């Protein structure tokens, strides 16, 4: 009697899992064409070369607050 319950429970779990996966796939199929392409971050950087590390006011403030 216990085996019958667990078998039915597994079938129900499989059905619910399949339903949730198919619903997620349907949402992804609808949303994917509406996404806009984003330009890469590297294109936004200046072309003059690396400036390297620069200590600015907010960096000094961080160092002051991090000092123990």
mmCIF file as Biopython writes it, N, C-alpha, C and O atoms, coordinates in Angstrom:
data_model
#
loop_
_atom_site.group_PDB
_atom_site.id
_atom_site.type_symbol
_atom_site.label_atom_id
_atom_site.label_alt_id
_atom_site.label_comp_id
_atom_site.label_asym_id
_atom_site.label_entity_id
_atom_site.label_seq_id
_atom_site.pdbx_PDB_ins_code
_atom_site.Cartn_x
_atom_site.Cartn_y
_atom_site.Cartn_z
_atom_site.occupancy
_atom_site.B_iso_or_equiv
_atom_site.auth_seq_id
_atom_site.auth_asym_id
_atom_site.pdbx_PDB_model_num
ATOM 1   N N  . UNK A ? 1  ? 0.822  -1.186 0.000   1.0 0.0 1  A 1 
ATOM 2   C CA . UNK A ? 1  ? 0.000  0.000  0.000   1.0 0.0 1  A 1 
ATOM 3   C C  . UNK A ? 1  ? 0.872  1.259  0.000   1.0 0.0 1  A 1 
ATOM 4   O O  . UNK A ? 1  ? 0.522  2.258  -0.628  1.0 0.0 1  A 1 
ATOM 5   N N  . UNK A ? 2  ? 1.973  1.210  0.684   1.0 0.0 2  A 1 
ATOM 6   C CA . UNK A ? 2  ? 2.869  2.357  0.749   1.0 0.0 2  A 1 
ATOM 7   C C  . UNK A ? 2  ? 3.533  2.619  -0.602  1.0 0.0 2  A 1 
ATOM 8   O O  . UNK A ? 2  ? 3.797  3.768  -0.955  1.0 0.0 2  A 1 
ATOM 9   N N  . UNK A ? 3  ? 3.805  1.537  -1.367  1.0 0.0 3  A 1 
ATOM 10  C CA . UNK A ? 3  ? 4.418  1.687  -2.679  1.0 0.0 3  A 1 
ATOM 11  C C  . UNK A ? 3  ? 3.492  2.390  -3.660  1.0 0.0 3  A 1 
ATOM 12  O O  . UNK A ? 3  ? 3.955  3.156  -4.505  1.0 0.0 3  A 1 
ATOM 13  N N  . UNK A ? 4  ? 2.210  2.144  -3.560  1.0 0.0 4  A 1 
ATOM 14  C CA . UNK A ? 4  ? 1.256  2.786  -4.457  1.0 0.0 4  A 1 
ATOM 15  C C  . UNK A ? 4  ? 1.236  4.292  -4.238  1.0 0.0 4  A 1 
ATOM 16  O O  . UNK A ? 4  ? 1.139  5.059  -5.196  1.0 0.0 4  A 1 
ATOM 17  N N  . UNK A ? 5  ? 1.326  4.712  -2.999  1.0 0.0 5  A 1 
ATOM 18  C CA . UNK A ? 5  ? 1.328  6.140  -2.708  1.0 0.0 5  A 1 
ATOM 19  C C  . UNK A ? 5  ? 2.581  6.813  -3.251  1.0 0.0 5  A 1 
ATOM 20  O O  . UNK A ? 5  ? 2.496  7.886  -3.849  1.0 0.0 5  A 1 
ATOM 21  N N  . UNK A ? 6  ? 3.747  6.196  -3.049  1.0 0.0 6  A 1 
ATOM 22  C CA . UNK A ? 6  ? 4.977  6.827  -3.496  1.0 0.0 6  A 1 
ATOM 23  C C  . UNK A ? 6  ? 5.052  6.859  -5.015  1.0 0.0 6  A 1 
ATOM 24  O O  . UNK A ? 6  ? 5.598  7.806  -5.581  1.0 0.0 6  A 1 
ATOM 25  N N  . UNK A ? 7  ? 4.508  5.830  -5.697  1.0 0.0 7  A 1 
ATOM 26  C CA . UNK A ? 7  ? 4.490  5.834  -7.159  1.0 0.0 7  A 1 
ATOM 27  C C  . UNK A ? 7  ? 3.619  6.946  -7.700  1.0 0.0 7  A 1 
ATOM 28  O O  . UNK A ? 7  ? 4.000  7.628  -8.651  1.0 0.0 7  A 1 
ATOM 29  N N  . UNK A ? 8  ? 2.462  7.135  -7.111  1.0 0.0 8  A 1 
ATOM 30  C CA . UNK A ? 8  ? 1.571  8.205  -7.540  1.0 0.0 8  A 1 
ATOM 31  C C  . UNK A ? 8  ? 2.184  9.563  -7.234  1.0 0.0 8  A 1 
ATOM 32  O O  . UNK A ? 8  ? 2.033  10.514 -8.001  1.0 0.0 8  A 1 
ATOM 33  N N  . UNK A ? 9  ? 2.872  9.639  -6.110  1.0 0.0 9  A 1 
ATOM 34  C CA . UNK A ? 9  ? 3.511  10.885 -5.726  1.0 0.0 9  A 1 
ATOM 35  C C  . UNK A ? 9  ? 4.622  11.242 -6.708  1.0 0.0 9  A 1 
ATOM 36  O O  . UNK A ? 9  ? 4.789  12.412 -7.051  1.0 0.0 9  A 1 
ATOM 37  N N  . UNK A ? 10 ? 5.384  10.245 -7.164  1.0 0.0 10 A 1 
ATOM 38  C CA . UNK A ? 10 ? 6.443  10.504 -8.134  1.0 0.0 10 A 1 
ATOM 39  C C  . UNK A ? 10 ? 5.867  10.949 -9.473  1.0 0.0 10 A 1 
ATOM 40  O O  . UNK A ? 10 ? 6.431  11.825 -10.128 1.0 0.0 10 A 1 
ATOM 41  N N  . UNK A ? 11 ? 4.753  10.354 -9.885  1.0 0.0 11 A 1 
ATOM 42  C CA . UNK A ? 11 ? 4.114  10.767 -11.134 1.0 0.0 11 A 1 
ATOM 43  C C  . UNK A ? 11 ? 3.640  12.213 -11.036 1.0 0.0 11 A 1 
ATOM 44  O O  . UNK A ? 11 ? 3.773  12.986 -11.984 1.0 0.0 11 A 1 
ATOM 45  N N  . UNK A ? 12 ? 3.094  12.564 -9.895  1.0 0.0 12 A 1 
ATOM 46  C CA . UNK A ? 12 ? 2.601  13.928 -9.699  1.0 0.0 12 A 1 
ATOM 47  C C  . UNK A ? 12 ? 3.761  14.918 -9.711  1.0 0.0 12 A 1 
ATOM 48  O O  . UNK A ? 12 ? 3.668  15.992 -10.305 1.0 0.0 12 A 1 
ATOM 49  N N  . UNK A ? 13 ? 4.850  14.544 -9.051  1.0 0.0 13 A 1 
ATOM 50  C CA . UNK A ? 13 ? 6.027  15.422 -9.037  1.0 0.0 13 A 1 
ATOM 51  C C  . UNK A ? 13 ? 6.584  15.615 -10.437 1.0 0.0 13 A 1 
ATOM 52  O O  . UNK A ? 13 ? 6.969  16.720 -10.818 1.0 0.0 13 A 1 
ATOM 53  N N  . UNK A ? 14 ? 6.622  14.521 -11.204 1.0 0.0 14 A 1 
ATOM 54  C CA . UNK A ? 14 ? 7.113  14.625 -12.579 1.0 0.0 14 A 1 
ATOM 55  C C  . UNK A ? 14 ? 6.234  15.519 -13.428 1.0 0.0 14 A 1 
ATOM 56  O O  . UNK A ? 14 ? 6.731  16.308 -14.233 1.0 0.0 14 A 1 
ATOM 57  N N  . UNK A ? 15 ? 4.926  15.396 -13.249 1.0 0.0 15 A 1 
ATOM 58  C CA . UNK A ? 15 ? 3.985  16.235 -13.986 1.0 0.0 15 A 1 
ATOM 59  C C  . UNK A ? 15 ? 4.178  17.712 -13.632 1.0 0.0 15 A 1 
ATOM 60  O O  . UNK A ? 15 ? 4.205  18.568 -14.516 1.0 0.0 15 A 1 
ATOM 61  N N  . UNK A ? 16 ? 4.311  18.000 -12.347 1.0 0.0 16 A 1 
ATOM 62  C CA . UNK A ? 16 ? 4.492  19.389 -11.921 1.0 0.0 16 A 1 
ATOM 63  C C  . UNK A ? 16 ? 5.827  19.945 -12.393 1.0 0.0 16 A 1 
ATOM 64  O O  . UNK A ? 16 ? 5.916  21.110 -12.781 1.0 0.0 16 A 1 
ATOM 65  N N  . UNK A ? 17 ? 6.857  19.121 -12.361 1.0 0.0 17 A 1 
ATOM 66  C CA . UNK A ? 17 ? 8.165  19.559 -12.839 1.0 0.0 17 A 1 
ATOM 67  C C  . UNK A ? 17 ? 8.122  19.867 -14.326 1.0 0.0 17 A 1 
ATOM 68  O O  . UNK A ? 17 ? 8.649  20.889 -14.766 1.0 0.0 17 A 1 
ATOM 69  N N  . UNK A ? 18 ? 7.495  18.989 -15.106 1.0 0.0 18 A 1 
ATOM 70  C CA . UNK A ? 18 ? 7.389  19.208 -16.548 1.0 0.0 18 A 1 
ATOM 71  C C  . UNK A ? 18 ? 6.586  20.477 -16.849 1.0 0.0 18 A 1 
ATOM 72  O O  . UNK A ? 18 ? 6.920  21.228 -17.766 1.0 0.0 18 A 1 
ATOM 73  N N  . UNK A ? 19 ? 5.542  20.704 -16.082 1.0 0.0 19 A 1 
ATOM 74  C CA . UNK A ? 19 ? 4.734  21.906 -16.286 1.0 0.0 19 A 1 
ATOM 75  C C  . UNK A ? 19 ? 5.494  23.177 -15.986 1.0 0.0 19 A 1 
ATOM 76  O O  . UNK A ? 19 ? 5.373  24.165 -16.709 1.0 0.0 19 A 1 
ATOM 77  N N  . UNK A ? 20 ? 6.272  23.156 -14.926 1.0 0.0 20 A 1 
ATOM 78  C CA . UNK A ? 20 ? 7.024  24.365 -14.571 1.0 0.0 20 A 1 
ATOM 79  C C  . UNK A ? 20 ? 8.149  24.627 -15.557 1.0 0.0 20 A 1 
ATOM 80  O O  . UNK A ? 20 ? 8.432  25.783 -15.872 1.0 0.0 20 A 1 
ATOM 81  N N  . UNK A ? 21 ? 8.798  23.578 -16.052 1.0 0.0 21 A 1 
ATOM 82  C CA . UNK A ? 21 ? 9.867  23.750 -17.039 1.0 0.0 21 A 1 
ATOM 83  C C  . UNK A ? 21 ? 9.305  24.282 -18.344 1.0 0.0 21 A 1 
ATOM 84  O O  . UNK A ? 21 ? 9.901  25.167 -18.957 1.0 0.0 21 A 1 
ATOM 85  N N  . UNK A ? 22 ? 8.178  23.762 -18.776 1.0 0.0 22 A 1 
ATOM 86  C CA . UNK A ? 22 ? 7.592  24.244 -20.026 1.0 0.0 22 A 1 
ATOM 87  C C  . UNK A ? 22 ? 7.091  25.680 -19.885 1.0 0.0 22 A 1 
ATOM 88  O O  . UNK A ? 22 ? 7.162  26.448 -20.844 1.0 0.0 22 A 1 
ATOM 89  N N  . UNK A ? 23 ? 6.592  26.051 -18.724 1.0 0.0 23 A 1 
ATOM 90  C CA . UNK A ? 23 ? 6.149  27.431 -18.513 1.0 0.0 23 A 1 
ATOM 91  C C  . UNK A ? 23 ? 7.339  28.382 -18.547 1.0 0.0 23 A 1 
ATOM 92  O O  . UNK A ? 23 ? 7.242  29.471 -19.112 1.0 0.0 23 A 1 
ATOM 93  N N  . UNK A ? 24 ? 8.451  27.988 -17.954 1.0 0.0 24 A 1 
ATOM 94  C CA . UNK A ? 24 ? 9.648  28.831 -17.978 1.0 0.0 24 A 1 
ATOM 95  C C  . UNK A ? 24 ? 10.171 28.966 -19.405 1.0 0.0 24 A 1 
ATOM 96  O O  . UNK A ? 24 ? 10.619 30.042 -19.802 1.0 0.0 24 A 1 
ATOM 97  N N  . UNK A ? 25 ? 10.117 27.895 -20.168 1.0 0.0 25 A 1 
ATOM 98  C CA . UNK A ? 25 ? 10.539 27.956 -21.566 1.0 0.0 25 A 1 
ATOM 99  C C  . UNK A ? 25 ? 9.652  28.865 -22.394 1.0 0.0 25 A 1 
ATOM 100 O O  . UNK A ? 25 ? 10.143 29.582 -23.266 1.0 0.0 25 A 1 
ATOM 101 N N  . UNK A ? 26 ? 8.365  28.846 -22.136 1.0 0.0 26 A 1 
ATOM 102 C CA . UNK A ? 26 ? 7.443  29.717 -22.862 1.0 0.0 26 A 1 
ATOM 103 C C  . UNK A ? 26 ? 7.714  31.186 -22.552 1.0 0.0 26 A 1 
ATOM 104 O O  . UNK A ? 26 ? 7.676  32.029 -23.448 1.0 0.0 26 A 1 
ATOM 105 N N  . UNK A ? 27 ? 7.980  31.486 -21.314 1.0 0.0 27 A 1 
ATOM 106 C CA . UNK A ? 27 ? 8.291  32.871 -20.928 1.0 0.0 27 A 1 
ATOM 107 C C  . UNK A ? 27 ? 9.595  33.308 -21.581 1.0 0.0 27 A 1 
ATOM 108 O O  . UNK A ? 27 ? 9.691  34.431 -22.077 1.0 0.0 27 A 1 
ATOM 109 N N  . UNK A ? 28 ? 10.595 32.442 -21.586 1.0 0.0 28 A 1 
ATOM 110 C CA . UNK A ? 28 ? 11.872 32.784 -22.206 1.0 0.0 28 A 1 
ATOM 111 C C  . UNK A ? 28 ? 11.719 33.014 -23.705 1.0 0.0 28 A 1 
ATOM 112 O O  . UNK A ? 28 ? 12.375 33.894 -24.262 1.0 0.0 28 A 1 
ATOM 113 N N  . UNK A ? 29 ? 10.872 32.244 -24.359 1.0 0.0 29 A 1 
ATOM 114 C CA . UNK A ? 29 ? 10.669 32.397 -25.792 1.0 0.0 29 A 1 
ATOM 115 C C  . UNK A ? 29 ? 9.974  33.716 -26.115 1.0 0.0 29 A 1 
ATOM 116 O O  . UNK A ? 29 ? 10.218 34.297 -27.173 1.0 0.0 29 A 1 
ATOM 117 N N  . UNK A ? 30 ? 9.128  34.187 -25.235 1.0 0.0 30 A 1 
ATOM 118 C CA . UNK A ? 30 ? 8.430  35.444 -25.472 1.0 0.0 30 A 1 
ATOM 119 C C  . UNK A ? 30 ? 9.327  36.632 -25.167 1.0 0.0 30 A 1 
ATOM 120 O O  . UNK A ? 30 ? 9.280  37.635 -25.879 1.0 0.0 30 A 1 
ATOM 121 N N  . UNK A ? 31 ? 10.143 36.539 -24.123 1.0 0.0 31 A 1 
ATOM 122 C CA . UNK A ? 31 ? 10.957 37.673 -23.680 1.0 0.0 31 A 1 
ATOM 123 C C  . UNK A ? 31 ? 12.223 37.833 -24.523 1.0 0.0 31 A 1 
ATOM 124 O O  . UNK A ? 31 ? 12.674 38.960 -24.723 1.0 0.0 31 A 1 
ATOM 125 N N  . UNK A ? 32 ? 12.803 36.755 -25.018 1.0 0.0 32 A 1 
ATOM 126 C CA . UNK A ? 32 ? 14.087 36.805 -25.720 1.0 0.0 32 A 1 
ATOM 127 C C  . UNK A ? 32 ? 14.099 37.753 -26.915 1.0 0.0 32 A 1 
ATOM 128 O O  . UNK A ? 32 ? 15.070 38.497 -27.054 1.0 0.0 32 A 1 
ATOM 129 N N  . UNK A ? 33 ? 13.102 37.782 -27.779 1.0 0.0 33 A 1 
ATOM 130 C CA . UNK A ? 33 ? 13.169 38.701 -28.928 1.0 0.0 33 A 1 
ATOM 131 C C  . UNK A ? 33 ? 13.076 40.174 -28.543 1.0 0.0 33 A 1 
ATOM 132 O O  . UNK A ? 33 ? 13.477 41.032 -29.329 1.0 0.0 33 A 1 
ATOM 133 N N  . UNK A ? 34 ? 12.564 40.489 -27.373 1.0 0.0 34 A 1 
ATOM 134 C CA . UNK A ? 34 ? 12.392 41.889 -26.993 1.0 0.0 34 A 1 
ATOM 135 C C  . UNK A ? 34 ? 13.615 42.468 -26.299 1.0 0.0 34 A 1 
ATOM 136 O O  . UNK A ? 34 ? 13.650 43.668 -26.026 1.0 0.0 34 A 1 
ATOM 137 N N  . UNK A ? 35 ? 14.617 41.648 -26.006 1.0 0.0 35 A 1 
ATOM 138 C CA . UNK A ? 35 ? 15.815 42.154 -25.333 1.0 0.0 35 A 1 
ATOM 139 C C  . UNK A ? 35 ? 16.639 42.995 -26.287 1.0 0.0 35 A 1 
ATOM 140 O O  . UNK A ? 35 ? 16.781 42.654 -27.461 1.0 0.0 35 A 1 
ATOM 141 N N  . UNK A ? 36 ? 17.184 44.095 -25.785 1.0 0.0 36 A 1 
ATOM 142 C CA . UNK A ? 36 ? 18.021 44.964 -26.606 1.0 0.0 36 A 1 
ATOM 143 C C  . UNK A ? 36 ? 19.480 44.582 -26.414 1.0 0.0 36 A 1 
ATOM 144 O O  . UNK A ? 36 ? 19.891 44.166 -25.331 1.0 0.0 36 A 1 
ATOM 145 N N  . UNK A ? 37 ? 20.245 44.726 -27.467 1.0 0.0 37 A 1 
ATOM 146 C CA . UNK A ? 37 ? 21.665 44.427 -27.377 1.0 0.0 37 A 1 
ATOM 147 C C  . UNK A ? 37 ? 22.379 45.590 -26.713 1.0 0.0 37 A 1 
ATOM 148 O O  . UNK A ? 37 ? 22.088 46.754 -26.989 1.0 0.0 37 A 1 
ATOM 149 N N  . UNK A ? 38 ? 23.322 45.262 -25.831 1.0 0.0 38 A 1 
ATOM 150 C CA . UNK A ? 38 ? 24.065 46.269 -25.088 1.0 0.0 38 A 1 
ATOM 151 C C  . UNK A ? 38 ? 25.476 46.327 -25.647 1.0 0.0 38 A 1 
ATOM 152 O O  . UNK A ? 38 ? 26.086 45.292 -25.916 1.0 0.0 38 A 1 
ATOM 153 N N  . UNK A ? 39 ? 25.993 47.529 -25.820 1.0 0.0 39 A 1 
ATOM 154 C CA . UNK A ? 39 ? 27.350 47.698 -26.329 1.0 0.0 39 A 1 
ATOM 155 C C  . UNK A ? 39 ? 28.352 47.190 -25.301 1.0 0.0 39 A 1 
ATOM 156 O O  . UNK A ? 39 ? 28.121 47.346 -24.102 1.0 0.0 39 A 1 
ATOM 157 N N  . UNK A ? 40 ? 29.446 46.595 -25.727 1.0 0.0 40 A 1 
ATOM 158 C CA . UNK A ? 40 ? 30.454 46.109 -24.784 1.0 0.0 40 A 1 
ATOM 159 C C  . UNK A ? 40 ? 31.064 47.255 -23.981 1.0 0.0 40 A 1 
ATOM 160 O O  . UNK A ? 40 ? 31.151 48.386 -24.458 1.0 0.0 40 A 1 
ATOM 161 N N  . UNK A ? 41 ? 31.476 46.947 -22.777 1.0 0.0 41 A 1 
ATOM 162 C CA . UNK A ? 41 ? 32.045 47.965 -21.896 1.0 0.0 41 A 1 
ATOM 163 C C  . UNK A ? 41 ? 33.365 48.486 -22.447 1.0 0.0 41 A 1 
ATOM 164 O O  . UNK A ? 41 ? 33.688 49.661 -22.273 1.0 0.0 41 A 1 
ATOM 165 N N  . UNK A ? 42 ? 34.124 47.632 -23.102 1.0 0.0 42 A 1 
ATOM 166 C CA . UNK A ? 42 ? 35.430 48.043 -23.615 1.0 0.0 42 A 1 
ATOM 167 C C  . UNK A ? 42 ? 35.300 49.173 -24.632 1.0 0.0 42 A 1 
ATOM 168 O O  . UNK A ? 42 ? 36.228 49.970 -24.771 1.0 0.0 42 A 1 
ATOM 169 N N  . UNK A ? 43 ? 34.190 49.266 -25.339 1.0 0.0 43 A 1 
ATOM 170 C CA . UNK A ? 43 ? 33.993 50.321 -26.325 1.0 0.0 43 A 1 
ATOM 171 C C  . UNK A ? 43 ? 33.823 51.681 -25.655 1.0 0.0 43 A 1 
ATOM 172 O O  . UNK A ? 43 ? 34.078 52.710 -26.281 1.0 0.0 43 A 1 
ATOM 173 N N  . UNK A ? 44 ? 33.401 51.701 -24.404 1.0 0.0 44 A 1 
ATOM 174 C CA . UNK A ? 44 ? 33.171 52.957 -23.703 1.0 0.0 44 A 1 
ATOM 175 C C  . UNK A ? 44 ? 34.444 53.523 -23.076 1.0 0.0 44 A 1 
ATOM 176 O O  . UNK A ? 44 ? 34.467 54.690 -22.683 1.0 0.0 44 A 1 
ATOM 177 N N  . UNK A ? 45 ? 35.504 52.717 -22.976 1.0 0.0 45 A 1 
ATOM 178 C CA . UNK A ? 45 ? 36.741 53.180 -22.367 1.0 0.0 45 A 1 
ATOM 179 C C  . UNK A ? 45 ? 37.482 54.117 -23.301 1.0 0.0 45 A 1 
ATOM 180 O O  . UNK A ? 45 ? 37.396 53.965 -24.520 1.0 0.0 45 A 1 
ATOM 181 N N  . UNK A ? 46 ? 38.222 55.100 -22.747 1.0 0.0 46 A 1 
ATOM 182 C CA . UNK A ? 46 ? 38.982 56.011 -23.605 1.0 0.0 46 A 1 
ATOM 183 C C  . UNK A ? 46 ? 40.093 55.262 -24.345 1.0 0.0 46 A 1 
ATOM 184 O O  . UNK A ? 46 ? 40.656 54.297 -23.829 1.0 0.0 46 A 1 
ATOM 185 N N  . UNK A ? 47 ? 40.394 55.716 -25.545 1.0 0.0 47 A 1 
ATOM 186 C CA . UNK A ? 47 ? 41.382 55.052 -26.393 1.0 0.0 47 A 1 
ATOM 187 C C  . UNK A ? 47 ? 42.798 55.553 -26.135 1.0 0.0 47 A 1 
ATOM 188 O O  . UNK A ? 47 ? 43.733 55.072 -26.774 1.0 0.0 47 A 1 
ATOM 189 N N  . UNK A ? 48 ? 42.989 56.507 -25.218 1.0 0.0 48 A 1 
ATOM 190 C CA . UNK A ? 48 ? 44.301 57.117 -25.001 1.0 0.0 48 A 1 
ATOM 191 C C  . UNK A ? 48 ? 45.267 56.203 -24.263 1.0 0.0 48 A 1 
ATOM 192 O O  . UNK A ? 48 ? 46.449 56.531 -24.164 1.0 0.0 48 A 1 
ATOM 193 N N  . UNK A ? 49 ? 44.816 55.084 -23.750 1.0 0.0 49 A 1 
ATOM 194 C CA . UNK A ? 49 ? 45.701 54.175 -23.037 1.0 0.0 49 A 1 
ATOM 195 C C  . UNK A ? 49 ? 45.342 54.116 -21.566 1.0 0.0 49 A 1 
ATOM 196 O O  . UNK A ? 49 ? 44.493 54.868 -21.089 1.0 0.0 49 A 1 
ATOM 197 N N  . UNK A ? 50 ? 45.987 53.228 -20.864 1.0 0.0 50 A 1 
ATOM 198 C CA . UNK A ? 50 ? 45.721 53.084 -19.439 1.0 0.0 50 A 1 
ATOM 199 C C  . UNK A ? 50 ? 46.346 54.239 -18.672 1.0 0.0 50 A 1 
ATOM 200 O O  . UNK A ? 50 ? 47.483 54.632 -18.930 1.0 0.0 50 A 1 
ATOM 201 N N  . UNK A ? 51 ? 45.588 54.773 -17.731 1.0 0.0 51 A 1 
ATOM 202 C CA . UNK A ? 51 ? 46.086 55.854 -16.895 1.0 0.0 51 A 1 
ATOM 203 C C  . UNK A ? 51 ? 46.727 55.289 -15.639 1.0 0.0 51 A 1 
ATOM 204 O O  . UNK A ? 51 ? 47.527 55.958 -14.984 1.0 0.0 51 A 1 
ATOM 205 N N  . UNK A ? 52 ? 46.376 54.062 -15.309 1.0 0.0 52 A 1 
ATOM 206 C CA . UNK A ? 52 ? 46.944 53.447 -14.123 1.0 0.0 52 A 1 
ATOM 207 C C  . UNK A ? 52 ? 46.201 53.858 -12.876 1.0 0.0 52 A 1 
ATOM 208 O O  . UNK A ? 52 ? 45.087 54.379 -12.936 1.0 0.0 52 A 1 
ATOM 209 N N  . UNK A ? 53 ? 46.836 53.615 -11.743 1.0 0.0 53 A 1 
ATOM 210 C CA . UNK A ? 53 ? 46.216 53.911 -10.452 1.0 0.0 53 A 1 
ATOM 211 C C  . UNK A ? 53 ? 46.295 55.398 -10.179 1.0 0.0 53 A 1 
ATOM 212 O O  . UNK A ? 53 ? 47.347 56.016 -10.343 1.0 0.0 53 A 1 
ATOM 213 N N  . UNK A ? 54 ? 45.173 55.970 -9.761  1.0 0.0 54 A 1 
ATOM 214 C CA . UNK A ? 54 ? 45.147 57.377 -9.376  1.0 0.0 54 A 1 
ATOM 215 C C  . UNK A ? 54 ? 44.474 57.485 -8.018  1.0 0.0 54 A 1 
ATOM 216 O O  . UNK A ? 54 ? 43.356 57.009 -7.824  1.0 0.0 54 A 1 
ATOM 217 N N  . UNK A ? 55 ? 45.162 58.109 -7.095  1.0 0.0 55 A 1 
ATOM 218 C CA . UNK A ? 55 ? 44.591 58.296 -5.758  1.0 0.0 55 A 1 
ATOM 219 C C  . UNK A ? 55 ? 43.755 59.568 -5.781  1.0 0.0 55 A 1 
ATOM 220 O O  . UNK A ? 55 ? 44.278 60.667 -5.962  1.0 0.0 55 A 1 
ATOM 221 N N  . UNK A ? 56 ? 42.452 59.403 -5.594  1.0 0.0 56 A 1 
ATOM 222 C CA . UNK A ? 56 ? 41.546 60.544 -5.603  1.0 0.0 56 A 1 
ATOM 223 C C  . UNK A ? 56 ? 40.969 60.734 -4.199  1.0 0.0 56 A 1 
ATOM 224 O O  . UNK A ? 56 ? 41.333 60.024 -3.262  1.0 0.0 56 A 1 
ATOM 225 N N  . UNK A ? 57 ? 40.070 61.697 -4.075  1.0 0.0 57 A 1 
ATOM 226 C CA . UNK A ? 57 ? 39.492 62.006 -2.763  1.0 0.0 57 A 1 
ATOM 227 C C  . UNK A ? 57 ? 38.724 60.820 -2.184  1.0 0.0 57 A 1 
ATOM 228 O O  . UNK A ? 57 ? 38.854 60.519 -0.998  1.0 0.0 57 A 1 
ATOM 229 N N  . UNK A ? 58 ? 37.929 60.149 -3.010  1.0 0.0 58 A 1 
ATOM 230 C CA . UNK A ? 58 ? 37.151 59.045 -2.462  1.0 0.0 58 A 1 
ATOM 231 C C  . UNK A ? 58 ? 38.046 57.856 -2.101  1.0 0.0 58 A 1 
ATOM 232 O O  . UNK A ? 58 ? 37.708 57.090 -1.198  1.0 0.0 58 A 1 
ATOM 233 N N  . UNK A ? 59 ? 39.171 57.689 -2.782  1.0 0.0 59 A 1 
ATOM 234 C CA . UNK A ? 59 ? 40.101 56.614 -2.431  1.0 0.0 59 A 1 
ATOM 235 C C  . UNK A ? 59 ? 40.768 56.938 -1.094  1.0 0.0 59 A 1 
ATOM 236 O O  . UNK A ? 59 ? 40.916 56.058 -0.246  1.0 0.0 59 A 1 
ATOM 237 N N  . UNK A ? 60 ? 41.169 58.187 -0.903  1.0 0.0 60 A 1 
ATOM 238 C CA . UNK A ? 60 ? 41.771 58.590 0.376   1.0 0.0 60 A 1 
ATOM 239 C C  . UNK A ? 60 ? 40.773 58.440 1.520   1.0 0.0 60 A 1 
ATOM 240 O O  . UNK A ? 60 ? 41.142 58.019 2.616   1.0 0.0 60 A 1 
ATOM 241 N N  . UNK A ? 61 ? 39.512 58.782 1.270   1.0 0.0 61 A 1 
ATOM 242 C CA . UNK A ? 61 ? 38.476 58.608 2.298   1.0 0.0 61 A 1 
ATOM 243 C C  . UNK A ? 61 ? 38.320 57.139 2.657   1.0 0.0 61 A 1 
ATOM 244 O O  . UNK A ? 61 ? 38.172 56.801 3.831   1.0 0.0 61 A 1 
ATOM 245 N N  . UNK A ? 62 ? 38.351 56.269 1.666   1.0 0.0 62 A 1 
ATOM 246 C CA . UNK A ? 62 ? 38.257 54.837 1.935   1.0 0.0 62 A 1 
ATOM 247 C C  . UNK A ? 62 ? 39.442 54.377 2.778   1.0 0.0 62 A 1 
ATOM 248 O O  . UNK A ? 62 ? 39.267 53.632 3.742   1.0 0.0 62 A 1 
ATOM 249 N N  . UNK A ? 63 ? 40.632 54.810 2.423   1.0 0.0 63 A 1 
ATOM 250 C CA . UNK A ? 63 ? 41.820 54.414 3.192   1.0 0.0 63 A 1 
ATOM 251 C C  . UNK A ? 63 ? 41.722 54.912 4.634   1.0 0.0 63 A 1 
ATOM 252 O O  . UNK A ? 63 ? 42.093 54.197 5.565   1.0 0.0 63 A 1 
ATOM 253 N N  . UNK A ? 64 ? 41.229 56.123 4.816   1.0 0.0 64 A 1 
ATOM 254 C CA . UNK A ? 64 ? 41.094 56.667 6.176   1.0 0.0 64 A 1 
ATOM 255 C C  . UNK A ? 64 ? 40.078 55.866 6.995   1.0 0.0 64 A 1 
ATOM 256 O O  . UNK A ? 64 ? 40.301 55.602 8.176   1.0 0.0 64 A 1 
ATOM 257 N N  . UNK A ? 65 ? 38.974 55.483 6.373   1.0 0.0 65 A 1 
ATOM 258 C CA . UNK A ? 65 ? 37.948 54.736 7.093   1.0 0.0 65 A 1 
ATOM 259 C C  . UNK A ? 65 ? 38.366 53.277 7.336   1.0 0.0 65 A 1 
ATOM 260 O O  . UNK A ? 65 ? 37.928 52.665 8.310   1.0 0.0 65 A 1 
ATOM 261 N N  . UNK A ? 66 ? 39.197 52.728 6.471   1.0 0.0 66 A 1 
ATOM 262 C CA . UNK A ? 66 ? 39.617 51.327 6.609   1.0 0.0 66 A 1 
ATOM 263 C C  . UNK A ? 66 ? 40.760 51.170 7.595   1.0 0.0 66 A 1 
ATOM 264 O O  . UNK A ? 66 ? 41.043 50.058 8.040   1.0 0.0 66 A 1 
ATOM 265 N N  . UNK A ? 67 ? 41.409 52.246 7.937   1.0 0.0 67 A 1 
ATOM 266 C CA . UNK A ? 67 ? 42.532 52.186 8.868   1.0 0.0 67 A 1 
ATOM 267 C C  . UNK A ? 67 ? 42.035 51.765 10.244  1.0 0.0 67 A 1 
ATOM 268 O O  . UNK A ? 67 ? 41.045 52.294 10.748  1.0 0.0 67 A 1 
ATOM 269 N N  . UNK A ? 68 ? 42.726 50.817 10.838  1.0 0.0 68 A 1 
ATOM 270 C CA . UNK A ? 68 ? 42.306 50.302 12.152  1.0 0.0 68 A 1 
ATOM 271 C C  . UNK A ? 68 ? 43.045 51.003 13.253  1.0 0.0 68 A 1 
ATOM 272 O O  . UNK A ? 68 ? 42.828 50.707 14.428  1.0 0.0 68 A 1 
#
